[in-house]
Amino acid sequence: MELLKSKKGGLNPGILNSAILGLVLLVVLFQLYAQLIPTAQTAGNTLCSSGAPLGGLFQGTGIVFVIIMAALIILVVKAFLPGGGRGK
């Protein structure tokens, strides 16, 4: 990440643009999850109550939503690690 490589102490427009873009994308990602996940959980609860096979996996507390939330956390942490999570 450019922010950690610069030792000059100055801020140039490229660094500021990268930081602002990163924050905006993070907010948009969380807003997207906040809108979509409750609807999907309600649909999963309805699926489970109708007696569908493996419907319990899609409940609001089912493993599918736990995996989705864990993936979100991993994505955010990797994005803000030095090197952008590209294995450097």
C-alpha positions as CSV (number, residue, x, y, z in Angstrom):
1,M,0.0,0.0,0.0
2,E,1.4,3.4,-0.9
3,L,0.5,4.9,2.4
4,L,2.9,2.7,4.3
5,K,5.8,2.9,1.8
6,S,6.1,6.7,1.8
7,K,8.6,7.9,4.5
8,K,8.6,11.6,3.5
9,G,5.7,12.5,5.7
10,G,3.9,14.4,3.0
11,L,0.6,13.6,1.4
12,N,0.2,13.8,-2.3
13,P,-3.1,13.7,-4.2
14,G,-2.5,10.1,-5.3
15,I,-2.3,8.9,-1.7
16,L,-5.4,10.9,-0.7
17,N,-7.4,9.6,-3.6
18,S,-6.4,6.0,-2.8
19,A,-7.4,6.5,0.9
20,I,-10.7,8.2,0.0
21,L,-11.6,5.6,-2.6
22,G,-10.8,2.8,-0.1
23,L,-13.1,4.3,2.5
24,V,-15.9,4.9,0.1
25,L,-15.7,1.3,-1.2
26,L,-15.7,0.0,2.3
27,V,-18.8,2.0,3.2
28,V,-20.6,0.9,0.0
29,L,-19.7,-2.8,0.7
30,F,-21.1,-2.6,4.3
31,Q,-24.2,-0.8,3.0
32,L,-24.8,-3.5,0.4
33,Y,-24.4,-6.2,3.0
34,A,-26.8,-4.4,5.4
35,Q,-29.5,-4.2,2.7
36,L,-29.2,-7.7,1.2
37,I,-28.4,-10.0,4.2
38,P,-31.7,-9.4,6.2
39,T,-33.8,-10.1,3.1
40,A,-31.8,-13.3,2.3
41,Q,-32.1,-14.4,6.0
42,T,-35.9,-13.9,5.9
43,A,-36.1,-16.0,2.7
44,G,-33.9,-18.7,4.3
45,N,-36.2,-18.8,7.4
46,T,-39.2,-19.2,5.1
47,L,-37.4,-22.0,3.2
48,C,-36.6,-23.8,6.5
49,S,-40.2,-23.4,7.8
50,S,-41.6,-24.9,4.6
51,G,-39.7,-28.1,5.3
52,A,-37.2,-27.9,2.4
53,P,-34.3,-30.4,2.6
54,L,-31.2,-28.7,4.0
55,G,-33.3,-25.6,4.7
56,G,-31.6,-25.2,8.0
57,L,-28.4,-24.3,6.3
58,F,-30.0,-21.2,4.9
59,Q,-31.7,-20.0,8.2
60,G,-30.7,-16.6,9.5
61,T,-28.3,-18.3,11.9
62,G,-27.3,-21.1,9.5
63,I,-23.8,-21.9,8.2
64,V,-24.3,-20.1,4.9
65,F,-24.6,-16.7,6.6
66,V,-21.8,-17.4,8.9
67,I,-19.6,-18.2,5.9
68,I,-20.7,-15.0,4.2
69,M,-19.9,-12.8,7.3
70,A,-16.5,-14.5,7.7
71,A,-15.7,-13.9,4.0
72,L,-16.6,-10.2,4.5
73,I,-14.3,-9.9,7.5
74,I,-11.5,-11.6,5.6
75,L,-12.0,-9.4,2.6
76,V,-11.8,-6.2,4.6
77,V,-8.8,-7.3,6.6
78,K,-6.9,-8.5,3.5
79,A,-7.7,-5.2,1.7
80,F,-6.2,-3.1,4.4
81,L,-3.0,-5.2,5.0
82,P,0.3,-3.9,3.6
83,G,0.5,-5.1,0.0
84,G,-3.2,-5.2,-0.4
85,G,-3.3,-8.9,0.6
86,R,-1.5,-10.0,-2.5
87,G,0.9,-12.2,-0.6
88,K,3.8,-9.8,-0.4
